[in-house]
Amino acid sequence: QGDWSSDVCSSDLKEYGVDNVLNITSKEMSEMLCNFFSISEKIVVSDYKFDKLNTWLEERNMKVVKVKLNEVGKQGGLFRCSTLPLIRLWWY
């Protein structure tokens, strides 16, 4: 879990619970290392290099589809910004 920085709002921890909030550093935040795209309640798409996030999600029984998406971040966005509307099939 690590130490909780002052960036984390105590009301967020109270509302969601410590186990449901990923603690990241300011550097990780500025590098968008917590960015992912939800396909369903249990399936997400994430960059393969986001080890901390991917491990954290997998530990919570999420299926993480890991892709190489390093160039999109240079545009100031990431997953949501790089997709068109999808027809989502809900499967588990």
N, C-alpha and C positions, 0 to 999 in steps of 0.2 A: 504494500500500500504506500509506503514512503511517507515522508512528512508532507503535511498539507500546507501549501503556501498561502500567503495572505490573499492571493488572487481568487482563491476558492471562497465563494460566499457561504457562510455557515447556514443560511436558509436553504441553499441548494442541498447541502449535506443532510439537513434535517428532513427536507421534502423527499429526496430520492434515496437516501441511505448511503453510507460510506462505500458499501460494496457495489453500488450502481453509479458511482461517479469516478471517472478515470482522472487521476491527478497528473497533469503534465506541466512541464516547465514553460516559462515564457518563450524560450528558444524553440521548443517543440511546437508551441502554438504558432509562432511566426513562420515556421517552416511547414505549416499545415499538416503536421504529422498525426492529427486526430481527425482527419477528414475521411469520410466514407460515404457510400451511397446505398441506401436501403432498397432492397428488391422486395422483401417481405418481412414479416415479423421476426424470422429466424435466419434470413439470408441477406448478406451485405457484400458489396464490392469495395475492395480496398487496395491500395498500392502494396505490392509485395515487399517493399522496403519499410513499411510501417510496422516493424516487429513488435513494439510495445503495445500498440493499439490492437493488432491482429491477435496477439497472444491473449490480451485482456478479453476480447470479444469471444475467442474460442473457449476460454475458461468459463464463459457464461453460456455455453452450448449454442453459440451462433455459428452458422456455416459462413466462412469467410472466403469469397472468391477473390484470389489475389491476381492482380494484373499489373503490367508495367504501364504506368501513366505519368512518367516523370516530366514530359514536355508540357503538359497542360498547366501545371503549377506555375510556369513562367508567365502565363497570361493573367495571373491574379485570381484564378479560380481553380476548381478541381472537378470532382465528379459531377455534381449537379449542373455545373456550368458547361460541362462538355457533352451532355446528353440531350437528346430530343425526348419529347414525351414517349413513354413506353406503355405498351399494353402488358400489364404484369399478370403472369400466371401464378396463382397461389398454390404452391406445392411445398411439401416438407420431406 
